[in-house]
Amino acid sequence: MHAKVLAWSLIPALVWCGWLTGAAPAAAAARQTDSPSPPHSRILEAAQAPSTARLLRQAALTYAPRMPEKDREIDFLQKISLAKRLLGVGRMVGLRHMTMNLLLPGQEVSWENVRGQRWPGGDPLGVTLEVPVWVPARAQRLQTYSSYEKKWQTVALVKPRPSGCVWFVRTLAEINDKTRYRPAMIQVEVNSKFAPLAALLLEYIFREGWYDPSKRVPLLAVRAGEDTYAVSSASGPVAAECLSFPDLDGASMEATLAQCSYASLADIYHGRHAPYSNHRLGLAMDINDFNYTGVVDGTPNPVSKSLRQYNRDAMHKMDARNLPMWVYRAGGWVGLRIPQSWAYYGYSVDWPHMDVGTK
């Protein structure tokens, strides 16, 4: 069954890496809707990618005092349209075709090959995007590394190349305490043609929390362009809390708090992608994708067969790392392929994943 039909049919049944390190407390942040705007998204290679940097500025989201939700939606949609027009993009899959055309005949699809290519206008294909996000009060910043390796353990051990950052939080109580969130920045490598649209989605999520503290979503991990990825394994043993459910594929929301122990933080933050993956072209995003083992269909869950996973708003209330439905709706507005529109085997759904499609 097509995932979109399944997802919506199940719902009724399921009844700045540091804005500033010493960021303002959440009470002050909530008042900042009347204060100067927060930093906009940017790329770190602005001097080497002037066209991309200029486009990010041209299509930047608007921050205005007490801006109503409907006006925020209109502004978001207008900026998506503007960015696509400036990029010369119709369907999002066009970005994949444009990128594949830069590869030499027979050359393997690999982010390590692709990121060094240049577009006809001169901008490099691979850039580092920095966007504002909400993080819990004591969130810990972690450097990430990428490489063309067969095993993520190799990347975690030898740290081949810095590739952005993620955020780590130990307890579920901190993750769910939105009153103490602080604004920070996250960095992720991405295709420079995709960067303006990825930035719009990620900053739209942040901006919703800027105006409405109840809508703050902690974006602790965002992955876009990589073959194999990990944080360093040098952290030593670490404990983290997650939810564990009574079954693998049911609708029950009766979860228990699980205290999980790992050899290092690399056991939580790592991944490897197949050659056909849009990640290898910098055209996919995994948002809040973690590897929490030791729990039953635990949240946040990368790939799930459980019916409860379609009840995204209830999942988000239990564990704020789960993206609520309005985030996926915004991804659809951008034109991304989102879980509800993807044809899966059975009903396994890769909930953190959004990309530009393949056809």
C-alpha positions, 0 to 999 in steps of 0.5 A: 500500500502506498505510504501516503494512503496508509499514513493518513488512513491510520491517523484517525484510528490511532486516536546558534553549533551555539547562537552564543554559548551563553544564550539568553534563558528561555523566558527572555527568548520568548520576549524576543519576538519584539527584539532584533531578528536572530541570525539568518541561515548562512553558508560558511563558504560565502567567499567561495560560493558567492551565488549561493550566499547571495541567494540565501540572502535574497530568499531569507525569511522575514522576522517581524514583531508579533507576526501572525502564523498565517503571515509566516506561512505566506512568507515561507511559501513566497520565499520557496517560490522565489528560491526555486525561481532563482535556482531555475528549479521546477520539480525538486528531483531536477536537483538530482538530475543536475548533480548527476550530470556533473559526474564523469561517465562511470564515476561512482556516486559519492559525496566525497567525489561530488562535493569538490565539483563546481557548478557552471557559475563557479560555486562549489557543489559542497558547502556547509550550511549553518542554521538556527535551531532550538536546543535544550538548556544543557545540550552538548555540541559534538563535531561530526566527521565524514569520509568514503569508508565502508564502516562508520567505526573507521570514521569514528576512530580516525576522524578523517574530515570535519563535516558539521556538528550535532547536539547531545542531551542526556535526559528526556526531562531536559528534551521535553522542557521547552521552557528552558530551550535556548537558540543555537546554531547547527552546521551540516554539509549540503549541496549548494543548489539545495542549500537555500531550500534546506535552509528555508525549511530548517529556519521555518521550524526555528522561526515557529518556535521564535513566535510560539514557544510551544512549537519549539522543536529541538533539532539536535541532528541534521544530516545531508551530504555524506557517505559514512558519518560519525562523531568521535568515539573518544568520548568514552562510555555514555548514558542516555535516556529514551522511551521503550514501548511494549511492542514493535508494531502496535499502536500502544503509547504506553512507554517506559523510560529506558536508561541506555548505556553506550561505549561512546557517543559514536554509537548514537551518532553514525550512519552509512549510505548506499551509492544510490542514496540522495545523501551522497549527492547532498540532496537529503536530510535526516532530521533527529536521526539517532541510533538508540539501541536497547529499547523496543521501537524506541523514540526517536526512531529512524525506521519503524513498523509501529502504527504509533509512529503515524501519530506524530503529534502524540509522539512529539509530546512524549519525546520532543525529538519526534517531529510533529506533523506540521514539520512534515507539512512544511517539508511538503510545501518545499516540494520534498519527498516526505515519509507520507509520500514515499512508497515503502516495503510493507509499512516501514517508515523512515520518519526522520528522512526527507529528500528530493526524490529519484524520479 
